[in-house]
Amino acid sequence: METSRKNLLLRRSGGELDRIFIYFMRTALHLYKYGIEHLPLENPLERQPLRSFLDAAMETVLNCPPPELGRMVLESHREAIISQGPLAAEDALRLRFIQELALSLQSRDFDVFYDLFLHTQEWWGVPATEYAALTFYPNLPPDVRKKHHIENPIEEMRPDLLRPNDY
């Protein structure tokens, strides 16, 4: 049974899902440092319907307060995509991650985002884990890192190896 769970997790991590997680790490850093200026960031997804759904999600985050309306809009978009025909379970999951991560940023309450986002770590592949360690975690305010018990082993790394401006 453990082997099948591990295989399922391996299928979930990496590739497009990592691009989604990295996109939201970058977006959270931009929101924290600059507000909504320069958002949305360039969409890293190539395949439809994921690409268009990420665009819709970010448009909703930026233009649709309050969060209850944002949820209605994104759920309608997601349901419309799902109703158009067969969709792999992995793609349905990716759509859901996009929706929930976008909505967690909509209120601009970063604790809501961090609470959700940091629970997705078991789904991260190598690229997302590396980005988090080299760029995301070092840019988080100390109080956020303390509150969410974020320990970054990269803190012991030589500063010239970090990529703190890669967002």
C-alpha atoms as an extended CHARMM CRD file, in Angstrom:
* protein
*
       167  EXT
         1         1  MET       CA              0.0000000000        0.0000000000        0.0000000000  PROA      1               0.0000000000
         2         2  GLU       CA              2.8470000000        2.4250000000        0.8600000000  PROA      2               0.0000000000
         3         3  THR       CA              4.3320000000        1.9130000000       -2.6240000000  PROA      3               0.0000000000
         4         4  SER       CA              1.0810000000        2.8840000000       -4.3200000000  PROA      4               0.0000000000
         5         5  ARG       CA              0.7970000000        6.0310000000       -2.1410000000  PROA      5               0.0000000000
         6         6  LYS       CA              4.3740000000        6.9560000000       -3.0180000000  PROA      6               0.0000000000
         7         7  ASN       CA              3.7220000000        6.4230000000       -6.7360000000  PROA      7               0.0000000000
         8         8  LEU       CA              0.6240000000        8.6190000000       -6.5380000000  PROA      8               0.0000000000
         9         9  LEU       CA              2.6090000000       11.3970000000       -4.8460000000  PROA      9               0.0000000000
        10        10  LEU       CA              5.3420000000       11.1190000000       -7.4700000000  PROA      10              0.0000000000
        11        11  ARG       CA              2.7550000000       11.4850000000      -10.2300000000  PROA      11              0.0000000000
        12        12  ARG       CA              1.4480000000       14.6310000000       -8.5550000000  PROA      12              0.0000000000
        13        13  SER       CA              4.7530000000       16.4110000000       -8.0620000000  PROA      13              0.0000000000
        14        14  GLY       CA              6.9650000000       18.0280000000      -10.6510000000  PROA      14              0.0000000000
        15        15  GLY       CA              6.2080000000       19.4770000000      -14.0670000000  PROA      15              0.0000000000
        16        16  GLU       CA              3.1380000000       21.6550000000      -14.3070000000  PROA      16              0.0000000000
        17        17  LEU       CA              2.2970000000       21.3640000000      -10.6350000000  PROA      17              0.0000000000
        18        18  ASP       CA              5.7290000000       22.6910000000       -9.7070000000  PROA      18              0.0000000000
        19        19  ARG       CA              5.2710000000       25.5610000000      -12.1560000000  PROA      19              0.0000000000
        20        20  ILE       CA              1.9700000000       26.3460000000      -10.4300000000  PROA      20              0.0000000000
        21        21  PHE       CA              3.5620000000       26.3130000000       -6.9660000000  PROA      21              0.0000000000
        22        22  ILE       CA              6.5140000000       28.4400000000       -8.0910000000  PROA      22              0.0000000000
        23        23  TYR       CA              4.1350000000       30.8950000000       -9.7720000000  PROA      23              0.0000000000
        24        24  PHE       CA              2.2440000000       31.3540000000       -6.5120000000  PROA      24              0.0000000000
        25        25  MET       CA              5.4510000000       31.7070000000       -4.4880000000  PROA      25              0.0000000000
        26        26  ARG       CA              6.5870000000       34.4200000000       -6.8960000000  PROA      26              0.0000000000
        27        27  THR       CA              3.1610000000       36.0870000000       -6.8090000000  PROA      27              0.0000000000
        28        28  ALA       CA              3.0560000000       36.0790000000       -3.0010000000  PROA      28              0.0000000000
        29        29  LEU       CA              6.5100000000       37.6800000000       -2.8520000000  PROA      29              0.0000000000
        30        30  HSD       CA              5.4540000000       40.3540000000       -5.3560000000  PROA      30              0.0000000000
        31        31  LEU       CA              2.2480000000       41.0660000000       -3.4290000000  PROA      31              0.0000000000
        32        32  TYR       CA              4.1280000000       41.2870000000       -0.1560000000  PROA      32              0.0000000000
        33        33  LYS       CA              6.8510000000       43.5920000000       -1.4800000000  PROA      33              0.0000000000
        34        34  TYR       CA              5.0590000000       45.6790000000       -4.1330000000  PROA      34              0.0000000000
        35        35  GLY       CA              1.3170000000       45.1630000000       -3.7930000000  PROA      35              0.0000000000
        36        36  ILE       CA             -0.6490000000       44.4820000000       -6.9720000000  PROA      36              0.0000000000
        37        37  GLU       CA              1.6830000000       46.5880000000       -9.1030000000  PROA      37              0.0000000000
        38        38  HSD       CA              3.2580000000       44.4940000000      -11.8880000000  PROA      38              0.0000000000
        39        39  LEU       CA              0.7110000000       41.7080000000      -11.4790000000  PROA      39              0.0000000000
        40        40  PRO       CA             -0.2270000000       39.3550000000      -12.8920000000  PROA      40              0.0000000000
        41        41  LEU       CA              3.1400000000       37.7580000000      -13.5170000000  PROA      41              0.0000000000
        42        42  GLU       CA              3.8260000000       35.9700000000      -16.7840000000  PROA      42              0.0000000000
        43        43  ASN       CA              1.8330000000       32.7460000000      -16.9660000000  PROA      43              0.0000000000
        44        44  PRO       CA              4.2530000000       29.7490000000      -16.9690000000  PROA      44              0.0000000000
        45        45  LEU       CA              1.6680000000       27.1940000000      -18.1060000000  PROA      45              0.0000000000
        46        46  GLU       CA              1.4350000000       26.1220000000      -21.7230000000  PROA      46              0.0000000000
        47        47  ARG       CA             -1.4120000000       23.6100000000      -21.8250000000  PROA      47              0.0000000000
        48        48  GLN       CA             -5.0680000000       24.5050000000      -21.9300000000  PROA      48              0.0000000000
        49        49  PRO       CA             -7.2710000000       24.6440000000      -19.9420000000  PROA      49              0.0000000000
        50        50  LEU       CA             -4.6870000000       25.1910000000      -17.1850000000  PROA      50              0.0000000000
        51        51  ARG       CA             -3.2000000000       28.2840000000      -18.8150000000  PROA      51              0.0000000000
        52        52  SER       CA             -6.5110000000       30.0720000000      -19.3130000000  PROA      52              0.0000000000
        53        53  PHE       CA             -7.7140000000       29.0900000000      -15.8410000000  PROA      53              0.0000000000
        54        54  LEU       CA             -4.5960000000       30.5630000000      -14.2190000000  PROA      54              0.0000000000
        55        55  ASP       CA             -5.2060000000       33.7750000000      -16.1880000000  PROA      55              0.0000000000
        56        56  ALA       CA             -8.8290000000       33.8400000000      -15.0020000000  PROA      56              0.0000000000
        57        57  ALA       CA             -7.7630000000       33.1160000000      -11.4270000000  PROA      57              0.0000000000
        58        58  MET       CA             -5.3080000000       35.9970000000      -11.3640000000  PROA      58              0.0000000000
        59        59  GLU       CA             -7.8210000000       38.3360000000      -12.9860000000  PROA      59              0.0000000000
        60        60  THR       CA            -10.2490000000       37.3560000000      -10.2370000000  PROA      60              0.0000000000
        61        61  VAL       CA             -7.6460000000       37.9440000000       -7.5100000000  PROA      61              0.0000000000
        62        62  LEU       CA             -6.8650000000       41.3830000000       -8.8590000000  PROA      62              0.0000000000
        63        63  ASN       CA            -10.3700000000       42.5580000000       -9.8320000000  PROA      63              0.0000000000
        64        64  CYS       CA            -12.9860000000       40.7660000000       -7.7760000000  PROA      64              0.0000000000
        65        65  PRO       CA            -13.3140000000       41.6970000000       -4.1410000000  PROA      65              0.0000000000
        66        66  PRO       CA            -14.8030000000       40.3260000000       -1.8560000000  PROA      66              0.0000000000
        67        67  PRO       CA            -13.4530000000       36.7560000000       -1.6250000000  PROA      67              0.0000000000
        68        68  GLU       CA            -16.9430000000       35.2050000000       -1.6750000000  PROA      68              0.0000000000
        69        69  LEU       CA            -17.5150000000       36.6100000000       -5.1650000000  PROA      69              0.0000000000
        70        70  GLY       CA            -14.0680000000       35.4610000000       -6.2410000000  PROA      70              0.0000000000
        71        71  ARG       CA            -14.9050000000       31.9210000000       -5.1200000000  PROA      71              0.0000000000
        72        72  MET       CA            -18.1820000000       31.9820000000       -7.0790000000  PROA      72              0.0000000000
        73        73  VAL       CA            -16.4250000000       33.2300000000      -10.2180000000  PROA      73              0.0000000000
        74        74  LEU       CA            -13.5960000000       30.6990000000      -10.0740000000  PROA      74              0.0000000000
        75        75  GLU       CA            -15.8410000000       27.7730000000       -9.2040000000  PROA      75              0.0000000000
        76        76  SER       CA            -18.0150000000       28.6630000000      -12.1920000000  PROA      76              0.0000000000
        77        77  HSD       CA            -14.9520000000       28.7640000000      -14.4610000000  PROA      77              0.0000000000
        78        78  ARG       CA            -13.6790000000       25.4470000000      -13.1070000000  PROA      78              0.0000000000
        79        79  GLU       CA            -17.0760000000       23.7600000000      -13.4190000000  PROA      79              0.0000000000
        80        80  ALA       CA            -17.4050000000       25.0140000000      -17.0040000000  PROA      80              0.0000000000
        81        81  ILE       CA            -13.9970000000       23.5460000000      -17.8780000000  PROA      81              0.0000000000
        82        82  ILE       CA            -14.8270000000       20.2140000000      -16.2600000000  PROA      82              0.0000000000
        83        83  SER       CA            -18.2020000000       20.0350000000      -18.0240000000  PROA      83              0.0000000000
        84        84  GLN       CA            -16.5810000000       20.4270000000      -21.4620000000  PROA      84              0.0000000000
        85        85  GLY       CA            -15.4240000000       16.8400000000      -21.5370000000  PROA      85              0.0000000000
        86        86  PRO       CA            -12.9550000000       14.3600000000      -20.2160000000  PROA      86              0.0000000000
        87        87  LEU       CA            -10.3240000000       15.7890000000      -17.9450000000  PROA      87              0.0000000000
        88        88  ALA       CA             -7.5800000000       13.7630000000      -16.2790000000  PROA      88              0.0000000000
        89        89  ALA       CA             -7.7970000000       13.6140000000      -12.4950000000  PROA      89              0.0000000000
        90        90  GLU       CA             -4.3580000000       15.2530000000      -12.3040000000  PROA      90              0.0000000000
        91        91  ASP       CA             -5.5940000000       18.2170000000      -14.3570000000  PROA      91              0.0000000000
        92        92  ALA       CA             -8.7250000000       18.5400000000      -12.2120000000  PROA      92              0.0000000000
        93        93  LEU       CA             -6.4290000000       18.6290000000       -9.1840000000  PROA      93              0.0000000000
        94        94  ARG       CA             -4.2030000000       21.2640000000      -10.8000000000  PROA      94              0.0000000000
        95        95  LEU       CA             -7.2750000000       23.4160000000      -11.4830000000  PROA      95              0.0000000000
        96        96  ARG       CA             -8.2980000000       23.0790000000       -7.8530000000  PROA      96              0.0000000000
        97        97  PHE       CA             -4.8220000000       24.0210000000       -6.5990000000  PROA      97              0.0000000000
        98        98  ILE       CA             -4.8610000000       27.1150000000       -8.8360000000  PROA      98              0.0000000000
        99        99  GLN       CA             -8.2950000000       28.0760000000       -7.5470000000  PROA      99              0.0000000000
       100       100  GLU       CA             -7.5240000000       27.6360000000       -3.8640000000  PROA      100             0.0000000000
       101       101  LEU       CA             -4.0860000000       29.2700000000       -3.9800000000  PROA      101             0.0000000000
       102       102  ALA       CA             -5.4510000000       32.2420000000       -5.9350000000  PROA      102             0.0000000000
       103       103  LEU       CA             -8.3410000000       32.6820000000       -3.5180000000  PROA      103             0.0000000000
       104       104  SER       CA             -5.9730000000       32.4980000000       -0.5530000000  PROA      104             0.0000000000
       105       105  LEU       CA             -4.1670000000       35.5390000000       -1.9730000000  PROA      105             0.0000000000
       106       106  GLN       CA             -7.2980000000       37.4970000000       -2.8310000000  PROA      106             0.0000000000
       107       107  SER       CA             -7.8990000000       38.8100000000        0.6770000000  PROA      107             0.0000000000
       108       108  ARG       CA             -4.2530000000       39.9870000000        0.8900000000  PROA      108             0.0000000000
       109       109  ASP       CA             -4.1210000000       38.2230000000        4.2700000000  PROA      109             0.0000000000
       110       110  PHE       CA             -0.8180000000       36.4160000000        3.8530000000  PROA      110             0.0000000000
       111       111  ASP       CA             -1.4780000000       34.1530000000        6.8350000000  PROA      111             0.0000000000
       112       112  VAL       CA             -4.3480000000       32.5700000000        4.8930000000  PROA      112             0.0000000000
       113       113  PHE       CA             -2.0130000000       31.9550000000        1.9460000000  PROA      113             0.0000000000
       114       114  TYR       CA              0.8460000000       30.6100000000        4.0810000000  PROA      114             0.0000000000
       115       115  ASP       CA             -1.4710000000       28.3100000000        6.0520000000  PROA      115             0.0000000000
       116       116  LEU       CA             -2.7040000000       26.7000000000        2.8430000000  PROA      116             0.0000000000
       117       117  PHE       CA              0.4600000000       26.8870000000        0.7830000000  PROA      117             0.0000000000
       118       118  LEU       CA              2.8310000000       25.4230000000        3.3480000000  PROA      118             0.0000000000
       119       119  HSD       CA              0.5700000000       22.3730000000        3.6540000000  PROA      119             0.0000000000
       120       120  THR       CA              1.1750000000       21.5840000000       -0.0270000000  PROA      120             0.0000000000
       121       121  GLN       CA              4.8680000000       20.7590000000        0.4740000000  PROA      121             0.0000000000
       122       122  GLU       CA              4.4110000000       17.0190000000        0.0630000000  PROA      122             0.0000000000
       123       123  TRP       CA              3.2240000000       17.7590000000       -3.4700000000  PROA      123             0.0000000000
       124       124  TRP       CA              6.2990000000       19.7870000000       -4.4270000000  PROA      124             0.0000000000
       125       125  GLY       CA              8.8530000000       18.3000000000       -6.7720000000  PROA      125             0.0000000000
       126       126  VAL       CA             12.5310000000       19.2230000000       -6.8870000000  PROA      126             0.0000000000
       127       127  PRO       CA             12.0660000000       22.5340000000       -8.7790000000  PROA      127             0.0000000000
       128       128  ALA       CA              9.4650000000       23.8770000000       -6.3310000000  PROA      128             0.0000000000
       129       129  THR       CA             11.4520000000       22.7160000000       -3.3050000000  PROA      129             0.0000000000
       130       130  GLU       CA             14.6040000000       24.3160000000       -4.6660000000  PROA      130             0.0000000000
       131       131  TYR       CA             12.8210000000       27.5870000000       -5.4750000000  PROA      131             0.0000000000
       132       132  ALA       CA             11.3100000000       27.6790000000       -1.9880000000  PROA      132             0.0000000000
       133       133  ALA       CA             14.6860000000       27.1260000000       -0.3250000000  PROA      133             0.0000000000
       134       134  LEU       CA             16.7210000000       29.5010000000       -2.4800000000  PROA      134             0.0000000000
       135       135  THR       CA             14.2370000000       32.3170000000       -3.0690000000  PROA      135             0.0000000000
       136       136  PHE       CA             10.8780000000       32.0620000000       -1.2850000000  PROA      136             0.0000000000
       137       137  TYR       CA             11.9220000000       31.2830000000        2.2920000000  PROA      137             0.0000000000
       138       138  PRO       CA             14.8440000000       33.7490000000        2.4090000000  PROA      138             0.0000000000
       139       139  ASN       CA             12.4450000000       36.5460000000        1.3590000000  PROA      139             0.0000000000
       140       140  LEU       CA              9.7920000000       35.8310000000        3.9710000000  PROA      140             0.0000000000
       141       141  PRO       CA              9.7040000000       38.2090000000        6.9230000000  PROA      141             0.0000000000
       142       142  PRO       CA             11.2110000000       36.7120000000       10.1170000000  PROA      142             0.0000000000
       143       143  ASP       CA              7.8760000000       36.9330000000       11.9630000000  PROA      143             0.0000000000
       144       144  VAL       CA              6.1520000000       34.8700000000        9.2340000000  PROA      144             0.0000000000
       145       145  ARG       CA              8.9030000000       32.2740000000        9.3100000000  PROA      145             0.0000000000
       146       146  LYS       CA              8.6610000000       32.0410000000       13.0780000000  PROA      146             0.0000000000
       147       147  LYS       CA              4.8610000000       31.8700000000       13.1580000000  PROA      147             0.0000000000
       148       148  HSD       CA              4.7150000000       29.1110000000       10.5390000000  PROA      148             0.0000000000
       149       149  HSD       CA              7.7610000000       27.2420000000       11.8730000000  PROA      149             0.0000000000
       150       150  ILE       CA              9.6950000000       27.6020000000        8.6500000000  PROA      150             0.0000000000
       151       151  GLU       CA             13.1950000000       26.3560000000        9.0970000000  PROA      151             0.0000000000
       152       152  ASN       CA             15.3620000000       26.8120000000        6.0780000000  PROA      152             0.0000000000
       153       153  PRO       CA             18.5200000000       24.7270000000        5.9220000000  PROA      153             0.0000000000
       154       154  ILE       CA             19.7370000000       27.0290000000        3.1600000000  PROA      154             0.0000000000
       155       155  GLU       CA             20.4500000000       29.7080000000        5.7750000000  PROA      155             0.0000000000
       156       156  GLU       CA             23.8200000000       28.0660000000        6.2380000000  PROA      156             0.0000000000
       157       157  MET       CA             24.5550000000       28.3220000000        2.4980000000  PROA      157             0.0000000000
       158       158  ARG       CA             27.0230000000       30.8290000000        1.1470000000  PROA      158             0.0000000000
       159       159  PRO       CA             25.1240000000       34.0240000000        0.2120000000  PROA      159             0.0000000000
       160       160  ASP       CA             26.4960000000       34.0550000000       -3.3430000000  PROA      160             0.0000000000
       161       161  LEU       CA             24.6220000000       30.7910000000       -4.0550000000  PROA      161             0.0000000000
       162       162  LEU       CA             21.2100000000       32.1320000000       -3.0350000000  PROA      162             0.0000000000
       163       163  ARG       CA             18.8170000000       33.5980000000       -5.5890000000  PROA      163             0.0000000000
       164       164  PRO       CA             16.8740000000       36.1140000000       -3.4850000000  PROA      164             0.0000000000
       165       165  ASN       CA             15.8770000000       38.2950000000       -6.4500000000  PROA      165             0.0000000000
       166       166  ASP       CA             14.4880000000       35.5110000000       -8.6670000000  PROA      166             0.0000000000
       167       167  TYR       CA             10.8020000000       36.4570000000       -8.5020000000  PROA      167             0.0000000000
